[in-house]
Amino acid sequence: MKTITRRRVFTLAAGLSLALGRFAGADAADDLKIGAVNPSSGGLALYGDEVTRGYELAADWVNGKGGVLGRKVTILRGNASTPQEGIAAVEQFVSSDKADALIGTYISAVANAASDAALNYNKLYWDTNALAQELTERGLPNYIRSGPSANYFAARSAEVVTKLVASNLGKAPKDLKVWIEHEDSIYGTSIAKEQERILKAEGVQIVGNGAHSFKAIDLTDSILRAKNAAPDVWINTGYIPDTNLLLRTARDQGFKPGAMITVGTGDTYETLDALGKDSLEGVLVVSYPRYDMNPKYGPGIEDYLKAYRAKFGKDPIAPQSMAAFVGAKILFKAIQAAGSTDIDQVRAAASKMDEPIMSYETGFGVKFDDKMQNTRALPVAAQWQNGKMVTVFPIEAAPAGGKLVSLARQ
């Protein structure tokens, strides 16, 4: 009988390992580790988790193609619901977990602090979801944003007012009275400022600009001030807690302007549960690109949905996860082209990327400006119709049969 030596056992084990997977022989230390800076506790945890799910799906996708730079991608989950927690998460990722790069972020204020902390460690901070305009305006060499900025959400919401709402209400833009409401962090403030600039340039009358905390437990004053101004259009930029509270308060106070538009949120089951379909009917939401879009506008949407359902056992909770998925895919391409996660090399590689609109599941393309903002990442507008969200703008993104219905609410 032939004796099996220790060396023979080792050889057989190595062969078996190679047969079991494309990353065989590599331990976790060889993985390309990317730390996800998102809230996983508190009132925004549901959406922070949703963004991170997008990264995890993107890691599955790229690992199925051989990884990045021949390495398996691993997404590390952190918890950052405040700027201080964002800094702590970066320190944990870099010092203890040996992360190669950072990615985020659902909350702009967290992204602001965390990306600055990442620079202290000379680590890349790739943003897919934070919107505040100043994030790219700071000129941090390690900060690159593949998703839309506040200005793009502001521009889209202004476009919805002048191109969709005005004609639906039978008025010219110059005859519209608009109230702008927003949560008071850098996220809401930057969008509201740009909304006011664009709308005034279009001749729209701004009758008020109100700010509030997204943590507020009573926003009656915010609604009553808007109601007293009698606007044709009410626009709010916020997070889930304050948006739902504002919409409920508007309903309870009998505030029914000609059109209501929420920006960045207000398009998920939490809002539907909080308001009910009748109270939401006709409300418009300027949103990350959604799953009901025309597949010609967002090629690969069906495959993304299948992958999400297979991994998590349910439909996506919010559209932010698909933006995160696409943003991570763009990051992987940039790292592969750069040959490393070095800040300067990734920045140079990303600067050369040139992909047209409608290249990705979200309808995004890729073209970075000199501040490393992707100029081809654009939001869409959807409308609550019979308890469901339907993409209505731009027209080419709308699903078959998708169109604007009456803006009037019950």
C-alpha positions as CSV (number, residue, x, y, z in Angstrom):
1,M,0.0,0.0,0.0
2,K,1.4,3.4,-1.0
3,T,2.2,5.7,1.9
4,I,0.7,9.2,1.8
5,T,3.3,11.6,3.1
6,R,2.7,15.0,4.7
7,R,4.1,16.6,1.5
8,R,1.7,14.6,-0.6
9,V,-1.3,15.6,1.6
10,F,-0.3,19.2,1.2
11,T,-0.1,18.9,-2.5
12,L,-3.5,17.2,-2.7
13,A,-5.0,19.9,-0.5
14,A,-3.6,22.6,-2.6
15,G,-5.0,21.0,-5.7
16,L,-8.4,20.7,-4.1
17,S,-8.3,24.3,-3.1
18,L,-7.6,25.4,-6.6
19,A,-10.4,23.3,-7.9
20,L,-12.9,24.9,-5.4
21,G,-12.6,28.5,-6.5
22,R,-10.8,31.1,-8.6
23,F,-9.4,32.7,-5.4
24,A,-8.1,29.5,-3.9
25,G,-4.8,29.6,-2.0
26,A,-5.4,33.2,-1.0
27,D,-6.5,34.0,2.6
28,A,-8.4,37.0,3.8
29,A,-5.3,39.1,4.0
30,D,-5.0,38.9,0.2
31,D,-8.5,40.3,-0.3
32,L,-9.1,43.8,-1.6
33,K,-10.8,45.2,1.4
34,I,-13.1,48.2,1.0
35,G,-14.7,49.8,4.1
36,A,-18.3,50.9,3.7
37,V,-19.1,54.0,5.8
38,N,-22.8,53.9,6.4
39,P,-25.3,54.0,9.3
40,S,-26.3,50.6,10.6
41,S,-28.0,51.8,13.7
42,G,-30.5,54.6,14.4
43,G,-33.3,56.0,12.3
44,L,-31.4,55.9,9.0
45,A,-30.0,52.4,9.5
46,L,-32.4,50.8,7.0
47,Y,-31.1,53.0,4.2
48,G,-27.4,52.7,5.2
49,D,-27.8,49.0,5.1
50,E,-29.5,49.3,1.7
51,V,-26.5,51.2,0.3
52,T,-24.1,48.7,1.7
53,R,-26.1,45.9,0.1
54,G,-25.5,47.5,-3.3
55,Y,-21.7,47.3,-2.6
56,E,-22.0,43.7,-1.6
57,L,-23.8,42.8,-4.8
58,A,-21.2,44.7,-6.8
59,A,-18.5,42.7,-5.0
60,D,-20.3,39.4,-5.9
61,W,-20.5,40.6,-9.5
62,V,-16.8,41.5,-9.9
63,N,-15.6,38.4,-7.9
64,G,-17.6,36.3,-10.4
65,K,-15.4,37.8,-13.1
66,G,-12.1,37.2,-11.3
67,G,-12.0,40.1,-8.8
68,V,-10.0,43.3,-9.1
69,L,-6.3,43.1,-9.8
70,G,-6.6,39.3,-9.3
71,R,-7.9,39.8,-5.8
72,K,-11.2,38.9,-4.2
73,V,-13.1,42.0,-3.2
74,T,-14.5,42.1,0.4
75,I,-16.8,44.7,1.7
76,L,-16.3,45.6,5.3
77,R,-19.4,47.0,7.2
78,G,-19.0,49.9,9.6
79,N,-21.5,51.9,11.5
80,A,-21.6,55.7,11.0
81,S,-24.7,57.7,11.7
82,T,-22.9,60.8,12.9
83,P,-19.7,62.6,11.7
84,Q,-17.9,61.4,14.8
85,E,-18.9,57.8,14.1
86,G,-17.7,58.3,10.5
87,I,-14.3,59.3,11.7
88,A,-14.2,56.3,14.1
89,A,-15.3,53.9,11.4
90,V,-12.4,55.1,9.1
91,E,-9.9,54.7,11.9
92,Q,-11.2,51.1,12.6
93,F,-11.2,50.2,8.9
94,V,-7.7,51.5,8.2
95,S,-5.9,50.7,11.5
96,S,-7.5,47.4,12.5
97,D,-9.1,46.0,9.4
98,K,-6.4,47.1,7.0
99,A,-8.8,48.4,4.4
100,D,-7.4,49.3,1.0
101,A,-10.0,52.0,0.3
102,L,-13.3,53.5,1.7
103,I,-16.7,53.8,0.1
104,G,-19.9,55.5,1.1
105,T,-22.2,57.2,2.1
106,Y,-25.9,57.7,2.9
107,I,-25.4,60.8,5.0
108,S,-23.5,63.8,3.6
109,A,-22.3,65.1,6.9
110,V,-20.8,61.7,7.7
111,A,-19.1,61.6,4.2
112,N,-17.7,65.1,4.9
113,A,-16.0,64.0,8.1
114,A,-15.1,60.5,7.1
115,S,-13.4,61.5,3.8
116,D,-11.3,64.0,5.6
117,A,-10.3,61.4,8.1
118,A,-9.4,59.0,5.3
119,L,-7.1,61.6,3.8
120,N,-5.1,61.5,7.0
121,Y,-4.4,57.9,6.2
122,N,-3.8,58.6,2.5
123,K,-6.8,56.4,1.6
124,L,-9.1,56.8,-1.3
125,Y,-12.7,57.8,-0.4
126,W,-15.1,56.8,-3.2
127,D,-18.6,58.2,-2.8
128,T,-21.7,56.8,-4.5
129,N,-24.6,58.3,-2.6
130,A,-23.8,61.4,-0.5
131,L,-25.1,64.5,-2.3
132,A,-23.9,67.7,-0.6
133,Q,-22.3,70.0,-3.2
134,E,-19.4,71.0,-1.0
135,L,-18.1,67.5,-0.8
136,T,-16.5,67.9,-4.2
137,E,-16.0,71.7,-3.9
138,R,-13.5,71.1,-1.0
139,G,-10.9,69.8,-3.5
140,L,-9.8,66.8,-1.3
141,P,-7.4,64.8,-3.5
142,N,-8.8,61.5,-2.1
143,Y,-12.5,62.2,-2.7
144,I,-14.2,61.0,-5.9
145,R,-18.0,60.9,-6.4
146,S,-19.5,58.5,-9.0
147,G,-23.1,59.3,-8.1
148,P,-25.1,62.6,-8.5
149,S,-24.4,65.7,-6.6
150,A,-26.9,68.1,-4.8
151,N,-26.8,70.3,-7.9
152,Y,-28.1,67.5,-10.1
153,F,-31.0,66.8,-7.7
154,A,-31.7,70.5,-7.6
155,A,-31.6,70.8,-11.4
156,R,-33.9,67.8,-11.9
157,S,-36.4,69.1,-9.3
158,A,-36.4,72.5,-11.0
159,E,-36.9,70.9,-14.3
160,V,-39.9,68.9,-12.9
161,V,-41.4,72.2,-11.8
162,T,-41.0,74.0,-15.1
163,K,-41.5,71.2,-17.6
164,L,-44.0,68.9,-15.9
165,V,-45.8,70.7,-13.1
166,A,-46.4,74.0,-14.8
167,S,-48.2,72.6,-17.7
168,N,-50.2,70.2,-15.5
169,L,-51.4,73.1,-13.4
170,G,-52.1,75.2,-16.6
171,K,-49.6,77.9,-15.7
172,A,-46.5,79.4,-17.2
173,P,-43.4,79.0,-15.0
174,K,-43.4,82.8,-14.3
175,D,-46.8,82.5,-12.8
176,L,-45.9,79.7,-10.4
177,K,-45.4,80.3,-6.7
178,V,-43.1,77.9,-5.0
179,W,-42.2,77.2,-1.4
180,I,-38.8,75.5,-0.8
181,E,-38.4,73.4,2.4
182,H,-35.3,71.5,3.4
183,E,-33.6,69.8,6.3
184,D,-30.8,72.0,7.7
185,S,-27.6,70.0,7.1
186,I,-25.2,70.4,4.2
187,Y,-27.3,68.0,2.2
188,G,-30.6,69.8,2.3
189,T,-29.1,73.3,2.4
190,S,-27.0,72.8,-0.7
191,I,-29.9,71.5,-2.7
192,A,-32.3,74.2,-1.6
193,K,-29.8,76.9,-2.4
194,E,-29.4,75.6,-6.0
195,Q,-33.2,75.1,-6.4
196,E,-33.8,78.7,-5.5
197,R,-31.1,79.9,-7.9
198,I,-32.4,77.9,-10.9
199,L,-36.1,78.6,-10.3
200,K,-35.6,82.3,-10.0
201,A,-33.6,82.3,-13.2
202,E,-36.6,80.7,-14.8
203,G,-38.8,83.4,-13.5
204,V,-40.6,81.3,-10.9
205,Q,-41.8,83.1,-7.8
206,I,-40.1,81.8,-4.6
207,V,-42.6,82.6,-1.7
208,G,-40.6,81.0,1.1
209,N,-37.5,79.0,2.0
210,G,-37.8,77.0,5.2
211,A,-35.3,74.9,7.1
212,H,-35.8,72.2,9.7
213,S,-33.9,69.5,11.5
214,F,-34.5,66.0,10.2
215,K,-34.6,64.9,13.9
216,A,-37.6,67.2,14.7
217,I,-40.6,65.6,16.4
218,D,-43.0,68.4,15.5
219,L,-43.0,70.3,12.2
220,T,-46.3,72.0,12.4
221,D,-44.8,75.4,12.2
222,S,-43.0,74.5,9.0
223,I,-46.2,73.4,7.3
224,L,-48.3,76.4,8.6
225,R,-45.7,78.9,7.3
226,A,-45.8,77.2,3.9
227,K,-49.6,77.0,4.0
228,N,-49.9,80.8,4.8
229,A,-47.8,81.6,1.7
230,A,-50.3,79.7,-0.5
231,P,-47.8,78.2,-2.9
232,D,-48.7,76.4,-6.1
233,V,-45.8,74.0,-5.5
234,W,-44.2,72.8,-2.3
235,I,-40.8,71.1,-2.5
236,N,-39.0,69.4,0.3
237,T,-35.5,68.0,0.5
238,G,-35.0,65.7,3.5
239,Y,-34.5,62.3,5.0
240,I,-37.2,59.7,5.8
241,P,-38.1,60.8,9.3
242,D,-38.7,64.5,8.6
243,T,-40.2,63.9,5.1
244,N,-42.8,61.5,6.5
245,L,-43.6,63.9,9.4
246,L,-44.0,66.8,7.0
247,L,-46.3,64.9,4.7
248,R,-48.5,63.7,7.6
249,T,-48.6,67.2,9.1
250,A,-49.6,68.7,5.7
251,R,-52.4,66.1,5.5
252,D,-53.6,66.9,9.0
253,Q,-53.4,70.6,8.5
254,G,-55.3,70.5,5.2
255,F,-52.3,71.8,3.3
256,K,-52.9,70.9,-0.4
257,P,-50.8,72.9,-2.8
258,G,-51.2,72.3,-6.5
259,A,-48.2,70.0,-6.4
260,M,-46.0,68.4,-3.8
261,I,-42.5,67.3,-4.6
262,T,-40.1,65.5,-2.3
263,V,-36.4,65.3,-3.1
264,G,-34.0,62.4,-2.3
265,T,-36.5,60.4,-0.3
266,G,-40.2,59.8,0.2
267,D,-40.4,56.9,-2.3
268,T,-40.3,53.8,-0.2
269,Y,-42.7,51.6,1.8
270,E,-42.0,53.5,5.0
271,T,-43.6,56.6,3.5
272,L,-46.4,54.5,2.1
273,D,-47.0,53.0,5.5
274,A,-46.9,56.4,7.2
275,L,-49.3,58.2,4.8
276,G,-51.4,55.6,3.0
277,K,-51.8,55.5,-0.7
278,D,-54.7,58.0,-0.9
279,S,-52.7,60.7,0.8
280,L,-49.7,60.1,-1.4
281,E,-51.5,59.9,-4.7
282,G,-50.0,62.3,-7.2
283,V,-47.0,63.3,-5.1
284,L,-43.8,63.5,-7.1
285,V,-40.4,62.4,-5.9
286,V,-37.0,63.3,-7.4
287,S,-35.2,60.1,-6.8
288,Y,-32.2,57.9,-7.5
289,P,-33.0,55.9,-10.7
290,R,-35.6,53.3,-9.9
291,Y,-36.2,49.6,-10.7
292,D,-39.3,50.2,-12.9
293,M,-37.4,52.2,-15.5
294,N,-37.2,51.2,-19.1
295,P,-34.4,48.6,-19.5
296,K,-33.2,50.5,-22.6
297,Y,-32.5,53.5,-20.3
298,G,-30.9,51.3,-17.6
299,P,-29.4,48.2,-19.2
300,G,-29.1,45.3,-16.8
301,I,-31.9,46.3,-14.4
302,E,-33.5,42.9,-14.6
303,D,-30.3,41.1,-13.8
304,Y,-29.7,43.4,-10.9
305,L,-33.1,42.7,-9.5
306,K,-32.6,39.0,-9.8
307,A,-29.3,39.2,-8.0
308,Y,-30.8,41.3,-5.2
309,R,-33.7,38.9,-4.7
310,A,-31.4,35.9,-4.8
311,K,-29.0,37.3,-2.2
312,F,-31.5,39.0,0.2
313,G,-34.7,37.2,-0.4
314,K,-36.8,40.2,-1.1
315,D,-37.2,43.2,-3.5
316,P,-35.0,46.2,-3.0
317,I,-36.1,48.5,-0.2
318,A,-34.9,51.8,-1.8
319,P,-33.3,52.8,-5.1
320,Q,-30.1,54.0,-3.3
321,S,-28.8,50.4,-3.4
322,M,-28.7,50.3,-7.2
323,A,-26.8,53.6,-7.3
324,A,-24.4,52.1,-4.8
325,F,-24.1,49.0,-6.9
326,V,-23.3,51.0,-10.0
327,G,-20.9,53.3,-8.2
328,A,-19.0,50.3,-6.8
329,K,-18.7,48.9,-10.3
330,I,-17.2,52.1,-11.6
331,L,-14.8,52.1,-8.7
332,F,-13.7,48.6,-9.5
333,K,-13.0,49.6,-13.1
334,A,-11.0,52.6,-12.0
335,I,-8.9,50.5,-9.6
336,Q,-8.3,47.9,-12.3
337,A,-7.2,50.6,-14.7
338,A,-5.0,52.2,-12.1
339,G,-3.3,49.0,-11.1
340,S,-3.6,49.9,-7.4
341,T,-5.7,51.8,-4.9
342,D,-3.2,54.6,-4.7
343,I,-5.1,57.9,-4.6
344,D,-3.2,59.6,-7.4
345,Q,-3.3,56.6,-9.7
346,V,-7.0,55.9,-9.2
347,R,-7.8,59.6,-9.7
348,A,-5.8,59.6,-13.0
349,A,-7.5,56.4,-14.2
350,A,-11.0,57.7,-13.3
351,S,-10.3,61.0,-15.1
352,K,-9.8,59.1,-18.4
353,M,-13.1,57.2,-18.1
354,D,-15.6,58.1,-20.8
355,E,-18.9,56.2,-21.0
356,P,-22.1,57.6,-22.3
357,I,-25.4,58.1,-20.5
358,M,-27.4,54.8,-20.3
359,S,-24.3,52.6,-19.9
360,Y,-25.3,51.3,-16.5
361,E,-28.4,49.9,-14.6
362,T,-29.1,53.4,-13.3
363,G,-28.9,55.0,-16.7
364,F,-25.6,56.6,-15.6
365,G,-22.6,57.2,-17.8
366,V,-19.1,58.2,-16.6
367,K,-17.2,61.4,-17.2
368,F,-15.5,63.1,-14.3
369,D,-14.9,66.9,-14.2
370,D,-11.8,68.5,-12.7
371,K,-13.3,68.2,-9.2
372,M,-13.9,64.5,-9.6
373,Q,-17.7,64.7,-9.9
374,N,-19.3,62.3,-12.3
375,T,-21.2,64.6,-14.7
376,R,-23.2,61.7,-16.2
377,A,-25.0,60.5,-13.0
378,L,-28.5,61.9,-13.1
379,P,-31.6,61.4,-10.9
380,V,-35.1,60.8,-12.2
381,A,-38.6,61.8,-11.2
382,A,-41.2,59.4,-10.1
383,Q,-44.8,59.7,-8.9
384,W,-47.0,57.9,-6.4
385,Q,-49.8,56.3,-8.4
386,N,-52.2,53.9,-6.6
387,G,-49.7,53.0,-3.9
388,K,-46.8,52.5,-6.3
389,M,-43.9,54.6,-7.6
390,V,-43.8,55.1,-11.4
391,T,-40.9,56.8,-13.1
392,V,-42.3,59.7,-15.2
393,F,-39.2,61.8,-16.1
394,P,-37.1,61.9,-18.2
395,I,-39.5,60.4,-20.7
396,E,-36.9,57.9,-22.0
397,A,-36.6,56.5,-18.5
398,A,-40.3,55.9,-18.1
399,P,-41.5,52.3,-18.3
400,A,-43.9,51.2,-21.0
401,G,-47.2,53.0,-20.2
402,G,-45.7,55.1,-17.5
403,K,-46.9,58.7,-17.6
404,L,-47.8,61.6,-15.2
405,V,-51.2,61.4,-13.6
406,S,-53.2,64.2,-11.9
407,L,-51.2,66.0,-9.2
408,A,-54.3,66.5,-7.0
409,R,-54.4,64.6,-3.7
410,Q,-57.3,63.5,-1.7
